[in-house]
Amino acid sequence: MAQPRPPAGDVPAPGGDPWRAFSYVTTGVALYGLIGWGLDHWLGTTFLVAIGIVAGAAMGIFLTWKAFRPPDEAPPVPPSQTS
């Protein structure tokens, strides 16, 4: 026998695909790490690649949070005023 499904409006749907979250974080780390590596070679420093990796991970986590957080509730609509 099939399990009863809850009404669609009562339970919020999941935010999306977990591979999307994985890609945000890994792409952020790779992109900003590569930018830091390039700046290290250009400027002759050794610390910018680490800063780029940490910044990319932070940006990826932020984008994941933005994508998967529950939607904000709409503000209540004021009743229409009739004259």
N, C-alpha and C positions, 0 to 999 in steps of 0.2 A: 504494500500500500504506500502511496506517495505521501511524503511529509507535507503538512500544510505550510504555505509560504506566508510570511508576515506581509501586511499591506505595504506597498512601495513607498508611501509617504512617511511611515513611522521609523524606519531604520535607514540611516544614511548609507549610501553605497561606498565601498572602499575607494580611496583616492586614485588608484591606477596601478599600472604595471610595476612590479619591483625592479625589473631591469631598467626602467626609467630612472629610478633613484640611484641605482648602481652606476649608470652611465653619467649622471650629473656629477657624482663625486669623482669617478675616475677621469672623466674629461677635464674637470677643473684641476685636478692634481697634475695631469699630463700637460695641459696647456700652460698653466702658470708656472709649472716647474721648468718647462721648455723656455718660456720667456725669461725666467730667472737665470737659467743656464746661459742663454744668449747674452744677457746683460753682464753676467760674470765674465764671460770671455771678452766682451767689448770693453768693460771697465777695469778688468784685471783684479776683480774681487773674488771671494770664495764663499760668501754667505747668502747671496741673493737667490740661489737655487733653493735653499732651505726655506727662505721667506716665501718664495713663489709656491712651493709645495704646500706649505701651511695655509697660505692665502687661498689657493685653489681648493683645498679641502674644505675650508670654511665657506667659500662661495658655493661649492657643490652641496654642502649640507643645508645652507640657507635656501637654495633653489628647491631642494627636496622638501624642506619644510613648507615652502610656499605652495608647492604642487600638491602635497598630500594633506594639508591641514583641512579641517572641516570648513565648509563655506560659512561666511558670516551670515547671521540672520538678517533678513531685510527689516528695516525700521518699519514700525507700524504705520499704516496709512491713516491719516486723520480723516474723520468722517466728513463727507461732503456737506458743505453748508448751503442750505437752501434759503433763498430770500423771498 
